[in-house]
Amino acid sequence: MKKQIIFFFVIIIAIIVGINVYLKENNKENIVLDQNTTTTYNDLMFFNVTATTSIKKVVIDKPIVTTVLRTTTTLAQEPIVKPVEIITTTTKKENVLTKWGLGVNLISSVSNNRNYDWYIDQADTGPHSGNNCGPSSVIMALKWQNKNTIKSVENARNEYIPEGGWWYPSEISNFLTDNTSFIMLQNITENKIIEQLNDGKIIIVNVNMKDFTYNPNEEQRVDKFYSYGSGHFLIIKGYKNVDGNIFFEVYDPNNWHSTYQDGTPKGKNRYYRSSEMIYSINHWFESIWVIN
């Protein structure tokens, strides 16, 4: 009888040693599912001999994945199978606002769009295109009001200073008076512009581009994308409040065929910081044209 007991314990010890060797070898087997997720598959069989607990922790050589193996043996008559607990993490899709340089959390947003294209790149506006930010802005305003407008930037240029040169605020006011309805506002604040945008209107502004941050990043959509730094007309058509910071959404005609990788013109739906926009308006022309 004693020999049988000793033989039984020898068998038990051999089984335990075999299990430990099995665990060490099989814990190294990893299957890579894709670029972002790694997992480990081990179906482990344990013979119930003593009340012990064995915990194995395998940290996969990936920055975002940890796999934890938990195995337990207890006294019983038959072997039991314990599956591996798999904990995986996958990379989240990049936030578009972050990609554009705006921030993370969108609080509110207004975009006074149309279901047709009314953006104008002043590069395509005739022999005086280099000075046609003013004519481009007023024609964009007319197109926003009526997609069937027949007037072009060259028409506007031929009506005022046809020989070329800058348009000044007086030319903007005279052209708008002859062609559409608008109001002018002074003492400009962020809230005053937001109020007009919330009412579904767009705004023509005259600013000094030296007051705006230059951003050389080819894919971000915040700040100016060119080095020019003097007087300029453009349209404010919306805004985004991101992380508590206001960015005005603009149609900037000073594009010159610049595009993002997806082919969108960089001047179309560009975002300028509210603080810089308000400062430049109040230190350059001090008034805005609100298009009804």
C-alpha positions as a printed Julia matrix, in Angstrom:
292×3 Matrix{Float64}:
   0.0     0.0     0.0
   2.82    2.45    0.86
   4.48    1.72   -2.49
   1.24    2.56   -4.27
   0.95    5.89   -2.38
   4.58    6.8    -3.18
   4.05    5.87   -6.82
   0.88    8.01   -6.92
   2.74   11.11   -5.6
   5.6    10.54   -8.09
   3.03   10.63  -10.89
   1.5    13.83   -9.45
   4.91   15.57   -9.29
   5.68   14.56  -12.88
   2.35   15.99  -14.05
   3.01   19.34  -12.26
   6.49   19.6   -13.81
   5.01   18.85  -17.23
   2.38   21.55  -16.83
   4.99   24.19  -15.91
   7.09   23.31  -18.96
   3.94   23.45  -21.13
   3.0    26.9   -19.8
   6.46   28.34  -20.41
   6.53   27.11  -23.98
   2.95   27.99  -24.94
   2.93   31.48  -23.37
   5.39   32.48  -26.13
   2.96   31.72  -28.93
   1.37   34.92  -30.21
  -0.83   35.46  -33.23
  -0.78   38.96  -34.78
  -4.27   39.77  -36.04
  -3.58   43.19  -37.52
  -1.43   46.24  -37.12
  -3.12   47.41  -33.93
  -4.18   44.19  -32.1
  -2.13   41.29  -30.73
  -3.61   38.37  -28.8
  -2.5    35.01  -27.38
  -4.39   31.76  -27.67
  -3.8    28.98  -25.08
  -6.4    26.46  -24.03
  -4.87   25.12  -20.86
  -5.79   21.82  -19.13
  -5.07   21.46  -15.44
  -5.25   18.38  -13.26
  -6.71   19.09   -9.83
  -4.2    17.96   -7.26
  -3.63   20.72   -4.73
  -5.25   24.04   -3.84
  -2.74   26.32   -5.61
  -3.04   29.33   -7.91
  -0.66   30.15  -10.76
  -0.79   33.57  -12.47
   1.14   34.24  -15.64
   1.4    37.74  -17.13
   2.6    38.14  -20.68
   3.23   41.68  -21.91
   3.3    41.62  -25.7
   5.94   43.73  -27.41
   3.31   46.21  -28.58
   2.68   49.64  -26.98
  -1.07   49.17  -26.65
  -1.72   45.5   -25.73
  -1.43   43.5   -22.52
  -2.57   39.87  -22.32
  -3.17   38.34  -18.89
  -3.39   34.58  -18.27
  -5.18   33.4   -15.14
  -5.14   29.69  -14.22
  -6.38   27.95  -11.09
  -6.25   24.33   -9.92
  -8.46   22.86   -7.2
  -9.16   19.41   -5.79
 -11.55   17.48   -8.02
 -12.02   14.17   -9.73
 -11.59   15.21  -13.39
  -9.34   17.67  -15.29
 -10.87   21.06  -16.11
 -10.17   23.48  -18.97
  -9.65   27.2   -18.29
  -9.73   29.6   -21.27
  -7.31   32.52  -21.48
  -8.63   35.96  -20.58
  -7.75   38.28  -23.5
  -7.52   42.06  -23.0
  -6.93   44.06  -26.18
  -6.89   47.73  -27.12
  -7.08   49.16  -30.65
  -5.95   52.55  -31.93
  -8.77   55.1   -32.19
  -9.49   56.89  -35.45
  -7.82   60.3   -35.47
 -10.09   63.2   -34.55
 -10.7    65.36  -37.65
 -10.64   68.54  -35.55
  -7.23   67.56  -34.2
  -6.0    66.73  -37.69
  -7.08   70.18  -38.85
  -5.29   71.87  -35.92
  -8.46   73.1   -34.2
  -8.49   71.01  -31.03
 -10.42   68.01  -29.7
 -13.99   68.66  -28.53
 -16.53   70.45  -30.74
 -18.91   72.49  -28.59
 -20.89   74.32  -31.28
 -20.69   75.05  -34.98
 -22.41   77.12  -37.68
 -21.74   76.94  -41.42
 -23.94   79.06  -43.68
 -23.49   76.84  -46.7
 -25.4    76.33  -49.91
 -26.08   73.09  -51.79
 -23.95   74.4   -54.66
 -20.41   75.72  -54.98
 -20.04   79.48  -54.56
 -16.34   79.69  -53.65
 -14.07   81.74  -55.94
 -10.29   81.48  -56.27
  -9.11   84.94  -57.33
  -6.35   83.34  -59.38
  -8.97   82.67  -62.07
 -10.47   86.17  -62.28
  -8.75   87.78  -65.23
  -5.78   90.07  -65.88
  -6.11   91.88  -62.54
  -6.46   88.73  -60.46
  -3.61   89.78  -58.17
  -5.78   92.67  -56.88
  -9.17   90.97  -57.1
  -9.82   89.9   -53.5
 -12.47   92.66  -53.23
 -14.3    91.84  -56.49
 -14.05   88.12  -55.67
 -15.62   88.65  -52.25
 -18.62   90.63  -53.51
 -19.32   88.15  -56.32
 -19.14   85.26  -53.83
 -21.74   87.15  -51.77
 -24.01   87.46  -54.81
 -23.57   83.78  -55.66
 -24.38   82.85  -52.06
 -27.62   84.84  -52.36
 -28.5    83.51  -55.8
 -26.74   80.64  -57.58
 -28.07   81.93  -60.91
 -26.35   85.31  -60.65
 -24.85   86.19  -64.01
 -22.23   88.66  -62.78
 -18.61   87.59  -62.67
 -15.53   88.96  -60.92
 -14.4    90.48  -64.2
 -17.77   92.22  -64.51
 -17.3    93.72  -61.06
 -13.75   94.78  -61.9
 -14.9    96.46  -65.09
 -17.49   98.47  -63.14
 -15.0    99.82  -60.6
 -11.34  100.65  -61.3
 -11.24   98.7   -64.6
  -7.61   99.69  -65.14
  -6.61   97.52  -62.17
  -5.45   98.16  -58.63
  -6.86   97.63  -55.17
 -10.5    97.95  -54.36
 -11.02   99.94  -51.17
 -14.01   99.83  -48.78
 -15.77  102.49  -50.84
 -15.77  100.19  -53.92
 -17.21   97.33  -51.81
 -20.0    99.55  -50.48
 -20.81  101.05  -53.9
 -20.95   97.66  -55.62
 -23.15   96.14  -52.89
 -25.45   99.17  -52.96
 -25.93   98.71  -56.7
 -26.47   94.96  -56.58
 -27.88   93.65  -53.29
 -29.04   94.42  -49.75
 -26.66   94.65  -46.79
 -26.0    96.46  -43.53
 -22.78   97.78  -42.05
 -21.77   97.31  -38.43
 -19.06   98.96  -36.34
 -17.49   98.38  -32.91
 -17.01   94.74  -33.79
 -16.88   92.03  -31.13
 -16.81   88.26  -31.3
 -20.39   88.03  -30.08
 -21.59   90.56  -32.65
 -20.2    88.45  -35.49
 -21.53   85.2   -34.0
 -24.98   86.76  -33.67
 -25.07   87.56  -37.4
 -23.82   84.09  -38.33
 -26.42   82.48  -36.08
 -29.05   84.46  -38.0
 -27.92   82.74  -41.21
 -26.0    85.67  -42.69
 -22.49   85.97  -44.12
 -20.04   88.82  -43.64
 -17.48   90.56  -45.83
 -14.51   91.86  -43.84
 -11.5    94.0   -44.66
  -8.47   92.95  -42.61
  -4.7    93.18  -42.5
  -3.28   89.69  -43.01
  -0.14   90.51  -41.06
  -2.32   90.18  -37.95
  -2.93   86.46  -38.64
  -0.74   83.51  -37.69
   0.95   81.7   -40.58
   0.68   77.9   -40.5
   3.05   75.98  -42.84
   1.41   72.62  -42.1
   0.1    71.35  -45.44
  -2.93   69.49  -44.07
  -4.07   71.61  -41.12
  -6.9    74.02  -41.87
  -6.34   76.67  -39.23
  -4.53   80.04  -39.7
  -3.42   81.53  -42.99
  -1.59   79.28  -45.44
   0.34   82.0   -47.28
   2.92   84.63  -46.33
   1.09   87.71  -47.67
   0.64   90.33  -44.96
  -1.34   93.41  -45.97
  -4.9    94.56  -46.71
  -7.32   91.86  -47.8
 -11.05   91.18  -48.31
 -12.6    87.81  -47.45
 -15.9    86.31  -46.3
 -16.8    84.95  -42.87
 -19.49   82.28  -43.31
 -19.49   80.37  -40.02
 -17.61   79.45  -36.89
 -16.59   76.53  -34.7
 -16.27   76.51  -30.93
 -13.63   73.87  -30.18
 -12.48   73.34  -26.59
 -13.9    76.78  -25.78
 -11.91   78.53  -28.54
 -13.75   80.29  -31.4
 -12.5    79.89  -34.98
 -14.23   81.77  -37.79
 -14.89   79.74  -40.93
 -13.96   81.79  -43.99
 -13.92   81.79  -47.76
 -10.53   83.34  -48.49
 -10.13   84.07  -52.23
  -6.33   84.39  -51.98
  -5.89   80.72  -52.88
  -3.93   80.53  -56.13
  -4.86   76.9   -56.79
  -3.49   75.7   -53.42
  -5.2    72.46  -52.34
  -5.1    69.86  -49.59
  -4.37   66.23  -50.44
  -8.09   65.61  -50.98
  -8.21   68.35  -53.65
 -10.14   70.92  -51.57
  -8.95   74.52  -52.08
  -7.12   75.72  -48.97
  -8.99   79.01  -48.97
 -12.35   77.24  -48.84
 -13.59   76.74  -45.27
 -10.33   77.9   -43.73
 -10.41   78.68  -40.0
  -9.02   81.91  -38.53
  -8.75   82.58  -34.82
 -11.44   84.86  -33.44
  -9.0    86.94  -31.4
  -6.88   87.71  -34.47
  -9.91   88.4   -36.66
 -11.51   90.84  -34.19
  -8.21   92.63  -33.59
  -7.53   93.03  -37.32
 -11.04   94.27  -38.14
 -10.93   96.91  -35.42
  -7.42   98.08  -36.3
  -7.77   98.13  -40.09
 -11.21   99.26  -41.31
 -13.38   99.07  -38.15
 -16.55   98.01  -40.01
 -18.06   94.9   -41.6
 -20.61   94.29  -44.37
 -23.41   91.91  -43.36
 -25.11   90.22  -46.34
 -28.78   89.39  -45.8
